[in-house]
Amino acid sequence: MKKNIIAGLDIGTTKTCAVIAEMVSTNKLDILGFGVSQSDGMHRGTVANINKTSDSIRQAVSIAENQAGLKINAVNIGVAGIHISSMRYRNYVTINNPDREITENDLERLFNDVRMIRIPSDYYILHVIPEEYFIDDQGGIKSPIGMCGTRLEAANHIVLAQNTATTSLSKAVERAGLKVNQMILQPLASANAVLDENEKELGVAMIDIGGGTTDLAVYINGSIRHSKVIGVAGSQVTSDIRSAFNVVTEQAERLKIEYGYASPKAVIKEQDIYIQSGGPRAPIRISVGVLTQVIYLRMKELFMLIDHELKMAKLKDQIRAGIILTGGGSLIKGCEELAIEVFGLPSRIGMPLDLGGGLAQKVENPVYSTAVGLLLGGVESVNLKESHNYVSVRRPNGSMLKSIGKKIKKFFDEM
């Protein structure tokens, strides 16, 4: 019997991905099953049609359950969408006990103080993530418990989410027959899967290019320092191709993935592509060079938006480990070259790290970064909204039942 079963559900604009795994040790996963379905009910990371979203969830989870030979009743889900915002907030408490030793109670007082900040009425605090602590003005402290001082201060990364958007997401999951265990900001989940601790310490920017949104997470000195959800992503590239060449969405997506490049410098061979048009029209001839220009313009716009975001946050000069690209949009050929061109920093494609056995090789792909990151238990944060801890329930599959039946029969035959 498997233990410590966990499940992650990445509900994206173009796809829904479910991954089921067993946590065999700290941050080590055995992937037992995964499923992907087309997502029709989402728009830029938020629910546009609950019934269609529930259907895609049900389909992806069913595929994953059949592979894993078990049934789950709860999932960690990713939260994205242009409604997400973040802020940096510093607060402090005084240490009143006689020996001035900092305790768990002092940390709790510090986090309770965060509840007092003023935020828009339809928003709530999704995550409070301490960047660093200060004791009597001495900074750079990661864990203050047991240390002594008279004043404990924290610099916090606070993520805000819209109540209506996340409630719709929860309802879509519940209509699919599942309970929500944790809601986790998608860029934080993806960062859990693709970044190593050295990169976080040196300073790194992770860019997760999805279908409807692009997620940004910046880590400096081992802690999250900035997060952002941007409403430009892979579906806009597909839409540009569709409009430029008068093809249907499916053909545009195929052109992007199979023949497109994000940077003209990455083009290996100039050639013409012929796409079958509808009706009696002759096949459409498309030049790889022209196709690349269409993709390049949109992808460069996206990267320049992110570059501006990094500069406005005054973090770009602190990114020494470079740019990590992940998500389905990072699979467009030439993305690394374009990132180097725009950011002037080294870049690489990020895939889920440190996976154990099972179906690990199947999910070692940027497409599954968020879903795998959701399995790792989210982030070290204080979630100020009500949370639950549901346990997945195991259901033997048909082959397992046959095996158990044979063992029982053998036992009685030998008596």
C-alpha positions, 0 to 999 in steps of 0.5 A: 500500500502506498503512503503519503499520496499527494496530488497537484492540479494545474488548471490552465487556460489551454490545458489542465494537468493532474499529477499524482505522486507518493512523497517517499522522502523530503522533496523526493517524489515517485510519480504514480500517474498524470493526465492532461486534458484540453481546458475550454473554460478558462480565460487568462488564468481565471474561470470563464465557464465552471461546467467546462472547467469541471469537465476538463478537471474530471477528465485529467484527474481520471486519466491520472487515477487510472495510471496510478491505480488509486482514487484521490479526493483532494488536490493542491491547486495553482492560482494565477490570473491577472487579478493576482498582485503582490506587495512588500510589507515590513512589521515588527513586535517587541519582545516582552519576556524577561530573558528576551528569547524569541518564541513561536508566540512572537512569530505568531504575533508578528504574522497576526499583525499582517491581518491589520493591513488594508487591502481591497474589499474583494481581495484576501491574503493568499500567502505571507512569505517572510523574506528575512527577519531583523532582530534589533536592526540586525538583518539577514536572519532566516529563523529567529526562534531561540535568538534574543533581542528586544525587537523582532521585525520581518520583511514579508512578501504578501500575495493578494488574490481576488475572492470571486476568482478563487471561489469560482476556481474552488467551485469548479474543483468541487463540482469535479468531485474533489476537495481543495487542500491548498491554493498555491500561487502558480509561479511559487509552485513552478519555482519549487519544481525547477529552481535549485537552492544555489540559484535562489541564493545567487538571485534568479528570475523564473518565467513560466510561460503558460497559455493565458498568462506568464508568471514571474518569480524572483528570488534573491538571497534564497527568498522570494522577493517579487512575483507577478502574473502578466496577461501575455502568453502562448495563446496570444502568439497562437492568435497572432499566427492565426490572424497573420496567415488566415489559418484555424487555431489548431493549425496556428498552434501546430505552426508555432510548435513544429516550425516556429522560432522565438528569435530569428537568430535561432533559425536553422534553415529557411524553408516554406511550409504548406498548410492545407486550407479549408474548402477548395482553396489551394494549400497556404504557403508560409515562410519560416522566416515570416512565421518567426517574425510574427512569433518574435514580435509577440515574444519580444514584447513579453520579455520586454514587459518582464525586463521593465518589471525587473527594473521597476522593482530594482531587482535586475542588477541582483539576478546573478544566476540568470533567467529560467524559462519554463511552461509550455511556451518555453518550448518554442525554439529560440526562447533561450536566445531571445531571453539572452538578447532582451535581458542580457543575462544567461538563460536556460529551460527549467524542468522539474528537478529531483524526481524519484522513480515511477513515471518521473521521466514522463513529467520531466518537461517544462509543461508539467513544472507547475503541477509537479511544484504543487506536489511539493506542498506549496510554500513556506508561508502563512495562509490567512484564509481557511485551509484544509488538510484532506488525505487522498484515499487509495483505491486498488485497480483491477490488476491489484485486486486480481493479485490479492485474490490469487494470494488469498486463494493460494493461502487457503489451498495450502491450508 
